[in-house]
Structure formats: structure tokens, C-alpha cells
Amino acid sequence: MAALLAREGCQPGGHVSVVMPNGLATVRLLLGAMAGGRCVNPVNLLSSPEQMRYVLDHADSRLVFASPDWAPRLREWAAGIARGVRVIEVDPDAPLLPGEREEDASAPLPPPAPGSLALLMYTSGTTGKPKGVMLSHANLVANARAISAEHALGPGDRVAAVLPLYHINAFVVTMLAPLAHGGSLVMPARFSATKFWPMATAAGCTWINVVPTIVSYLLEGEAPPRESLSGIRFCRSASAALPPEHHLAFERKFGIGIIETMGLTETVAPAFSNPLDPERRKVGSVGRASGCEARVVDERGAELPDGTPGEIAIRGPQVTAGYYKNPDATEAAFFPDGWLRTGDIGRRDADGYFFITGRIKELIIKGGENIAPREIDEVLLRHPDVLDAAAVGVPDRHYGQEIAACVVRREGAACTADELRAFCHEHLGRYKTPKSIHFVDELPRGPSGKVQRLKLLDVLPAGT
């Protein structure tokens, strides 16, 4: 893979973007590029066209590998990037990439420096502008080893890898951690609730890695015979808070214990984990600090006593050095003493377990995806009939949160909710389009004029 990249003009230190769903070629490309000293940029396939164009431009990649369904669009967008970008079409399940040569496998491959950039993964911030999280080889290796140790994983373990590799969770937990402990993974092209258990059991999986949305869907399906699931030691849940009722219902229905964890792209996924021992897990808690230090602090960064709510802060070998070409965001993300600000409000109990109670940031977490409500506001405000608008996350059985929006129409305007949803679909994509839009006379605002999003929940009709 490194030799192929060199022939394509991408030398060590260069950036490579990958716009592909899961598949053998996707895994080989990501691992091979990093092993060859390149920085990989897996692009979120749920991004809006505007966001994807921004990421491809901002990431400084001159080479983009794309699946057949994405390549034509990307070539159009790449034509507008001044530095010149080459798009190579790749079947995600191809055994070899175009131009790859088997004889290159014997070429010497010097190891990259631990501190060099390995992964550039973009995540939505509170402004809606994607931020490129810079992660080094040392960051990635630290958490791959921490995950393996936390869950006592070894060469005999195999994970059901159904999450997309453009998520930090899947990238590290299901792709890199098995390299650290010598295990293996089975990776279907996409998640299917009806095929999940047959796939996991037939492949001999010993653990599964999911998000709360998948837990919700599996709970609605049929449970296979209990004996067929006996080889699965545990289910690992991450990326968003798992409702306690879903946690307990899953364990009752399938007889598989859930280990709830939590982390950020900025911490290479998990920074907290419940113990492997079921007797020591705490339902509703994200667990204890894993592979790092964590504490609860006040607005100045001073540590607070156990039981007192405050912001969760993290320090450790897996924490990012900052955001690519964004020094202001980097400075804002850390306290002066180097602790990472997570934006999560929570508390720690006397046993060292952390409980998340809210978010400082106003991100909507839908199925593990971070969505900035301001991004949705700005699109709605571009519609000529809209005077004011604000989006907010509302509880959803499957996704954890869905998107609702309150809109103030201009005087005399008669746009409908369906028209506005179609407008959002065009500019935001399906995933970020509000599920419901409600018309109001005015938005609740504080003394400074800022929209008070939590008060929007009082404005919305019951059951939204």
C-alpha cells in the first residue's frame, strides 16, 4: 500500500482521504497508509455536500480513494480545489487496489515516528464547522492497548465490527485494538438488525461493539436461542448515553452483559469504561477513567469533590494535541494546565465512577453522531420565508435523540413544514434534516438575546 501511494505521488507525511464504506479494501487502505507514514482522513459518509467539500479542501489531501457511488461527485468537487486532487475509484471489497502490486509486500517499510500524525478525523463543533482532530501514532497505540487491557482481550477474541470506520469508535475499538491484542474482526458492509445475530454467531464472535441505537433495534427483534449466544462474552456500548432501561432489557433478553463506555474523538474513543466484572459495573455510569486521568472541575479547571457536578476533564497519552489548522479551537479545548475540556457535565462518586448529567455544548447526539444545532439553524434561516429558527435534540427511542426545529415565519409567508424539511434535506442531507418542524410566534431568548434551547422543549407539542 505504501508503494502504491508513493507511485501516486503521496510520500510519507502526506495526507490521504478515504470516502468509502466498510470493506476489506477500506481496512487495508487505512492500515497500509498509516503503516507507510501517511496521515489518513476517513470522511463521514453522512456529511452534507457542503461539509464534505470543506473537509476535502481543509485536510490538504492530494489523493482521495472513493467507492464507485462517491467517485463521480468527488471528482466534480475536487475540480474546485486549487491544489489539485486526484480521485481514485475503489471497490470497498476489492482484494487489491488499482495499481497495487503483490511484489511490493516485500519492500522495506521503516516505522513512522510515534509523534507523527496518523489520523485526521473531522468532528462537528458547536459552530457547525467541522474540526480536524489530530491524532498521532502514539495516541492511537495508547488507546488500542488500553481497550485490550480493559476488556482482557487476547488472540482468541473476535469482534463483530458493524460500525462505520469513519467513526473513531469503529476505527480504534474494532480495527486497531485487535491488532494490539492479536485478535480478529468480522465486518459486514453495514449493520442489519435481522442479520446481526446470525453473522456474529456464525463467525464465532466473542464480543460485540455497538452504539445505543443498535441496542434499541436489536431489542425490537427476535432473540436467538440463548445457547447460540453463549460464546459472546460481553457487549460494549459507546458513543452516546445508553438508557438504563435499554441496558437492563438487553441483558435480560439476550443474556449478554453490557459494558458501557464513553470517550471523544479527541481522546481516541474510550476514556471511561465500566469493569469487565459484571458485579462491579454500575448501570447509568460511563465507568472509571480508562488509560488516562479524569476529574470533575469548575469553570476555572479546579478539581471538585466527589459528588459535586462540574465539567469532566481528561489528561492522558491518548489525548489529541489539538485541531488541524485551528489554533483558536485548540486553545479553547484545553485548560491552561493541559487538561482537555470535554464539554460534558457530570459527577464522580466515591468509587471513582463517573456519571454524565448534561452537556455544556449544545450538540445533538443522534445515533452516536454529533450534530451542531446551529448548523441546522443557519440552513433554515437561508429560506426566504423563515424569520427565525432554532433546532434542538428531543428524546428518540432508536437514535437516543432526534432533531426538532422551531421556526418563526416571516409575516405573510405560508411555507409548510414539509417544504422546509425538503429544503433542509437538500442542504444538510437526510441524517441532519429535522424530523419535525413546528411554527411558533417567537423563540425563547435570554437577556443577551441568545436562544435558550432547553426552553424550546417547553414550546414543542407533547410527544415530539
N, C-alpha and C positions, 0 to 999 in steps of 0.2 A: 504493500500500500504506500509506503514511504517513497519507494522508487517511482511509482505511478505519479504521485503528487509532484515529485521533482521534475519528471518529464513534462508535467503540465505547468511548470513554472512556479510552483509553490514550494519554497525552500523552508527549512526549519526556522521557526519563528513566525511564519506566515499564518494567516487565518483562512479557515475553510468553513463555509456554511453548508448545512445539510437540511434540505427541505424534503423529508421522506418519512413515511410511516414506519412502524416496526418491521423488521425483516432481517435476514441473515446478512445481506449486503450493508444494511444500516449499521448493524453492530460491528462488522468488520471495518467499515469505513471510520466510524468514531474511534474505535480502539487503535486501529492502524495509524491514523493520522496523529493521535496523541503520542503513541509509541515512537513515531518518527519526528517528534519535536514540534509538531504544528499545533495550533490552537483551534479547537473545533467550536462551531457555533450552531447547535441544533435549533432550528427555528420552529416556534409553536405553530402548528398547522391550524389552530383555531384563531390565529391573529386576523384582524381585519386587513384588507389590502393596504390601507394607509400605514398600519403598524408594520406590516411585513416589509414594505418598501423602505420604511425608516430603518428597520433593523439591518437589512441587507446593505444599506448605504453606510450606516453608522459603524458596523462591525469591521469595516475595512477588508472584507474578504474579496479576493480577486477570482476565487473559484467557488462555484456553488454546485453541489450534487443534488439533483431533484428527481423525484419519481415522475413517471410519464404524465400523470394528471396535473402536475405542477409546472413542468418544464416550459411549456409554451407561454404561460403567463409570466413566469420569471424572466424569460428572455425579453419580453416586452418591457418589463420594469427595469431590467439591467441595462437596457439601451439608454436609459436616462441617467445612469451613474457615470460621472466623468472619468473616474479612474480606469474604467473598463473591467467588466466582469464576464467571465466565461461560465456558461451553464452546461453541465454535463448530465444527460438523462440516464437514469439508472433504475433498473427493476429492483425493488427492495429485497426480493428473494433470490436475486442472481448469485450463482456461486462465485463468479468473478466479475469485476467491474470492467467496463470498456477500457481497453488499453492495458489492463493488468496482465502481468506475465508470471507464471508459476516459478520460473527460474530466479526471479528476484527474491524469493523467500530465503535464499542462502546469503544474500548480501549483508554485510555487517551493519549493525544498527546501534550507534552509540546512544547510551541512555540520556534523556533530557535532564537538565538541571532541576532539582526538586522545587526551586522557587520560580521556575519559568511558567508562563501562562499555558494552561492545558485546556481550559473550558471558559467560554464566554456565553453565559446564558442570560437572556433578557427577561425581565420581570416587570410587570406594570407597577408604577408607583402611584402615590396619591394624586399626582398631577395628570395621570393618564399617559404620560410619555414613558415608553419603555426604557429601563435602565439595564445596562450590561454589567452583570455581576462577574467580576474577575476571580477565577479560581485556579490555583496553581496545582502542579502535580502533588506537592506536599499536602495541600488541603484535601485533595481527593483521596489520597492514600490514607491519611489520618482517619477519615470517616469510614472508609471501606473496612479498615481494620477494627474500628470501634464498633461498627454494626456486627461484624463477625464475632467479636468477643462478647458483646452484649447478649446476643442470641445463641451463644455456644454453637456456632455453625462450623461444619467441617467438610471434608471431601465427599462424604456420603450424602450431603444435603443438596436438594434440588428445589428451586423456587418457581412457582407459577408467575410468570412475568407478563401481566396483561396491561400494565400502564404504559403510556407512550414515552419513548426515550427523550422527547424534548422537554419532559418534566425532570427536575432534579431528583425527585424520589426514585423514579424508574432508572435514571441514568446511574445513580450511585448504589441504590439498595439492590436492584435486581441485575445490573450489569457489572458494576465494579466490585461489589462485596464478594460475589462468588469467585472472582479472581484472587481476592485476598485469602479466602479460606479453602481454595481448591475445589469449590462446588460447581454446580451447573444450573442451567435455567432452561425452561421450555417457554417459548414465546410465540403465541398465535399472532396473527396480523392485527387483531383487535379483540376487545372484550365482547363476549357473548354470554348472557346470563344462562341460556339454555345449554350451552356447550361447555361452560366453565368447569363444572364438577367432573364430567366425563374426561375432559382434557387433563385436569390436574391428577386424577386418579390413574388414568392410563399411562401417563408419563412418569408416575412414581414420585410426584412432588412430596416433599417433607415439610414445606412451609409455603404460605401464600402471602403476597404483599398487595394490599388493596387500599382504596380510599372509602370514606363513608358512603359515597354514592353507590359503589359496588355492593357494599354490605346491604344497603337498602334494597337493591334489585334482587340480590340472592335471597333475601328474606321473603320475597314475594313468590319465589319459585318453589318447586318441589325439592324436598330433601332426599338425597340418595340414601340407600341402606347405610346405616351407621357403620357397619363393619368395613365398607368400602372406603371410608374416610379415616380409618384408624392409623394410616401411615402419615397423616398430616399432623405434625406436632403442634403448630400454632398458626394463627392468622395475625398478621401485622397490619395495623391501620394507621394511616398518617395523612398529612396534607390539609386536614380540616378537623374540627372537633367532632367526635363520634357521639351522637346522642346516647346517654346511658341506657335508654330503653332498647335501642337497636343493639347495643353491646350485649346486654343480657339475653335478648331474644335470639341473637345469632348463636351464642354459646349453648342455649337450651335446644335450639333446633338442629344444629349440626354437631354438637359435642366437641367443638374445637375452640380452645381458649383464644381470646383476642389480647394482643399486646398493643396498647395504644402508645403512640409516639408523637413527637412534634419537632419540627425544625423549619428552616427557611432556606431559600436558595442561597442566601448569604452565609449559611452555616453548612453547606453541602448536605442538605436534608436534615436527618435527625440530630437534634441537640438534647432531646429528652427521650426517655424510654422507661416504660414500666418493666419490672424484672421478668425474667423468664419463668421464675417460680410462680405458679398461679396463686399460691397462698399469700404472696407479697404484693400482688397487683392491687391498685386502687381504681375502681371504676369511676370515671369522671375526671381523673387526673391524667396529665400527659406524662407522668412519671418523674424520675430523677434526672439530673444532669448526666449525659452520656458522652464520654470522650471529651468533656470540656468543663468549664466552671460556669455556674449560673447563679444569679442572685436577683432579688427584688429591690428596686431602688426608687428614690424620689426623683423629682424633676431635675435635681442637680447631680444625680448619679450617686448619692449617698445611700448605702445599704440600709434597708428597713428590717425590723424584727420579723420573725416568723409570724404568720397570721395577718400581717398588715398588707393591704393591697398596694401595688405600685407597678412600675414598668419592669418587665423582665429584661435583664441584660445578660449577655453571654460573652465569654472570652475563652479562646482555645485554639488548637492547631488547625481546626477546620474552618475558622472564620475568615471570610474574604478580606483582601486588602482594600477593597473599595470598588467603585463603579468606573467602567471604562470611559475615559474622556469626560468625566463628570466630577470634578473636584468639589463642587458645592454640595452635591448629593453625598459624596463620600464623607465630607466633614460633618454633615448633618446626621449621618448614620451612627456616629460614634460619640461617646462621652469623651471628655478630654483625657481621661486616663486609659483610653483604649478599649473600653467595653462597648460591644455592639448593642445599639438600641433596637429592640425587636418591634416596638410599637404595640406590643401586647400588654394588657393589664392583667395581673394575676397575683397570686399569693403562694407562699411556700409554707407547708405545715412542719411540725416539729420533727417528722421523719425524713424531711428533705424532698418530699413530693410536691410538684408544682401543679397549681390549678389555674387555668386561664379563665378570666371572668369577663373580658371585653377587649376592645381594640382601640388604641389611640388613633390609628389611621382609620379612614373610613372605607377601606376596601370591602368589597362584596366578595365572599368566597363561595363560588358556585362549583360544586363537584371537584373541589381542590384547586380550581383556577382562581387566581386573584384578579378581580375586575375593579378598576377605579371608577367610582360613580361619576366623577367629574367628566370623564371621557364620554359617558352617555349623555350627561347634561349638555355638553358642548355640541354634540350632534343634533340633539333635539332643538337646541337654540338656533341652529342653522336653518330650520324650517321656517318659511316666511309667515306661517300662521301662529307661531309659538312666541309668546312674550316672555315666559319664564318657565323653567323646568328644573327638576331635581330627581335623581334616582336614588334608590335605597334598597338594601337587601331585606328580603322577607323570608320567613321560615319556609322550607320546602322539604317534603318527605324524602325525595330522592336525592336532590342536589345539596341538601344542607341549607342552602339559600338560593332563592330565585331573585330576579330583578323586577322591581315595580318602579314606576315613574309617575310623578305628579306634574301636571302641565297646566299652565295658565295660558289660555288662548288670547290672541290679540282681539281687540274689540271688532265685532263684525265677522270674525273668522269662524269657519264651520268645519274645520278639519276633524276627522274621526280618529279613534284610537287605532283602527286598522290601517289607516293611511300613514299615521306616524310610525307604527311598527314596521310597515313596508319601507319607509324612509330610513329607519334605523338599520333594518336588515341590509339595505344597500350599502350603508356607510360603515357599519360595525360588524357585519356578519351575523349568522344565526345565533351563535352562542351568547353574544353580548346584547342581543335585542331584548328589551323588556318583555316579560311575559304578560304584564298588564300595564295599561296606561290609564290614569284617572285624571279627570279635569277638575280643577279647583279654582277658586276665586283668587287666592293668594297663597304663597308659601310661608311657612313659619320661619321667622328670622329673629336673630338675637340683636342686641343693642348695636353691634358693629355692622349689622346688615347681612351677616353670614347666615346662610340657610342652616337651620337646625334639623339635621337629617333624622335624628331619632324621633323628633316630633312629627315627622311625616307619617310614622307608623300609626299615630292617633288620627290622622286625616284619612287614611286608606279605609275602604269598606272592610267589615269583618270578613275573615276568611280569605283575604287577598294572598 
